[in-house]
């Protein structure tokens, strides 16, 4: 099934058809410029009754455009009544604070119980046809055991606009993590690790390439010859222990690669506490953090990583939105048991 969206090109249009359509298509059609470009090349656009397949076609004021769009199908993914911590929601997008243990998107090993299942149930009929399917548009992910903020699009236009922001690295993403050791500029060992450097303010910069591990396809690995460019910065929020044997750190991403913070911090010798893939289990001295701290570290069941801050430009209003999510209870208890003064 399909529907026809018809409209007239307004005064002083861009000369290219794709740009003119991007400007003048009704907003409630939720068609992004990239989606319109595909519809043009696919023969779904007519100008004054004639099919035009060239996005560069010169169009003038008053031309009547008709766009044939397939009616969005119901998703094969079933909505599930799973509680969500909704931080913000409007007609275009939704921001949630994801708990530990929740996978973002269904996969062969996790067909249900995911964030997408919960969003489909929560949003119901307010979801538009993202990519031709009634589903939330997932434009970024965080790991199953990582907590914190994540935005999903409810319309095709919002999906593409947000995806463009992530691709351009203009989205603000800051994480709080608890790592082994103290990643301080006074540590000469850190200065000798390839890919690491310090910027003013004791900010650790890690710049490498990341790609699949050669033997374990579930892992990512640092490389300097292959993979995708990745940059992580971090600063110490609080040293933990006397002398410090762990730290609460703030990390922010210039790029957003799979497991990026976890891999980069492990690369420089400051793996995240509880990380079952990259962290290992280090023995910490009870003389430094006490028996309670030792037990807390040994028993922490996941990587101590929380997506605390998320900021982006609203895809419709253009306003810059910024959200913050407090540390989850398990990380607060971990910090307490490590002697945090915060």
NORQUI-V567519 format. One line per field, one symbol per residue. phi: phi as a letter, one per 20 degrees, with the letter a starting at -180 (. if undefined). psi: psi as a letter, one per 30 degrees, with the letter a starting at -180 (. if undefined). burial: 1 if it has 16 or more other C-alpha atoms within 10 Angstrom, else 0. A space follows every 10 residues. Layout:
BEGIN
phi=???
psi=???
burial=???
END
This chain:
BEGIN
phi=.bcdddbdff flfgffgfff fffdfgfffl dfffffffff fenecdclnd fcddfegecd gnfedcdecf fgefffeefc fdgceeebbb fdbbdcdfef ndffcgbgec fbmeffgfff ffflfffeef mncfafeedb ccfgeeepeb dcedcfffgf fffffffeme feccddbddf mcfdfeefff feefndbcdg nleeddcbdc bfffddfedd bfbccbodgb cccbceebfc ocfgcbbecd ccdeccegmg ffffffgenc gffnffddem ceedfffecm fffgffffef ebfebbfecc caeffdfnfe dccccfgfgf fffgfgfeng ef
psi=kllkjklkka lhlkekeeee eeefkkeffh jleeeeeeee fgggkkjhfk kkgjfgkkkl kfkkkkkkkk kklkkfkkkk ikkkjkekka fflkkljklk fkkekklefi flgleeeeee eefbffkaij ggkjlkjjfl lllefklakk kkkfleeeee eeeeeeefhf kkjklklklk ajikffjfee fgkkfklklk ghjkkkjakk lkkefjffll kklgflakkk kkkllkekkk ljlkglkklk klkflilkge eeeeeeeggh lkkfjfefea jkkkkffegl eeeeeeeefk flkikkjekk klkkfeffkk kklkklklee eeeeeefggk g.
burial=0000001110 0011011111 1110100001 1111111011 0001111000 1111100011 0001111110 0100000011 0000000000 0111111111 0111100000 0111111111 1110011111 1111111110 1111111111 1111111111 1110110000 1111111111 1111100001 1000111100 0011111111 1100000001 1110000011 1111110111 1000111111 1111111111 1111111111 1111101110 0001000111 0011111001 0111111111 1111100000 0011101100 1001111111 00
END
